[in-house]
Amino acid sequence: MAPSPTSLVFKVNRREPELITPAKATPHEFKALSDIDDQEGFRFQIPVIQFYRYDPFMQGKDPVKVIREALAKTLVFYYPLAGRLREGPNRKLTVECTGEGIIFIEADADVTLQEFGDVLHPPFPGLEELLFDVPGSSGVLNCPLLLIQVTRLKCGGFIFALRLNHTMSDGSGLVQFMTALSETARGGEAPSVPPVWERHVFQVRNPPRVTCTHREYEEVIDIKGTTSPLGNMAHRSFFFGPAEVAALRSFAPSSLRHCSTIELLTACLWKCHTTAIRPNPEEVMRMACIVNARFKFNRPLPKGFYGNAFAFPMAVATAGNICCNPLGYALELVRKAKAEVTEEYMQSVADLMVIKGRPHFTAVRSYIVSDLTRAGFGDVDFGWGKAVYGGPAKGGVAGVVNFYIPFKNRKGENGIVMPICLPADAMERFEAELDKMLKASPNNKSVLMASAL
């Protein structure tokens, strides 16, 4: 495997963090989050990073100044993001729209974009310096909801890094905000898609009632020693282009050949990941594929809605069945789980949150995947063109969440990159299992190795 330039070392000079407040007075009010937003599993920070090339047409313009000024203007429309979260009875979260602002960091790095390599994907060197964790800023309650760092590079390019409190938005909502910010940076007076709050659409019913099966929130006891330890973690990215996808699709039974690429890769990931961590064959393994529920409603959510509007129904099977059965077995389970998400399913989740005290999703022997191939992170343009890379700053969250990211490899092929995080010994077994699957395919003539990045 050709490694990414993770050994790259550079220095970042940061100025003191500042608070950017809305450019105009905004309402001081309290806005309740939805009963989907404030679940325990969303109470963390989402890190995103965008790399931009030097553009000679922007000569004389400073990306730091442009984005700083655009932020103040954009926060007039997205003023809840300038507030602070408060927790009330029954752990209910509410935004107090105080207008206190978001954290902004100006920085310079003694490195060029080219030194990061000719293809960009997680893990990124120096991430802690490019998205600095300002002391006291990373909490969920009573802290800034958004942190942005803009770092100029020696070549004239720059890096835009962002950290958002997940309770405020999902990936679609975050891209909507970033797009509004970029439109303002390019001279716009107002977002082309006005933000819509309307978190009441995911409000608990009276009385609350759980009407669907939610295996993603089951209470599962972790059996000590049955899963790989989290020490000595390895981070690698795997590329799947047309040849790799065709090779994997050849393993699907004829009745499932029409499945989506994401469903196919999810089944493959589940099988390889389970083999890699070597659980007891009788252990129950879980795989969830995040489903955007915006269009699952009889009346679709408003276009400008920027709250959390997704579910992650879990496919469940024993490790022995996943490893010993053909890929089609896992694929069918993944497809059935995704099909469960409906308007009633989302309402049932909201009700479950209130009934059970807003529990965390089940992390024991679970893996969650999120499809960002159409999210639009890479399309965000502050005036310097689209991002060379735009999307998650890290490959996963505690080894549980994995992202599918649109990617173009060195050959110019469009495909999907999957950053994976596993213990080092398990990573070797993951690669071996994936390589074995690809080589066993009758369509493997043009497939070298999915991990060749």
Disulfide bonds with the S-S distance in Angstrom:
none
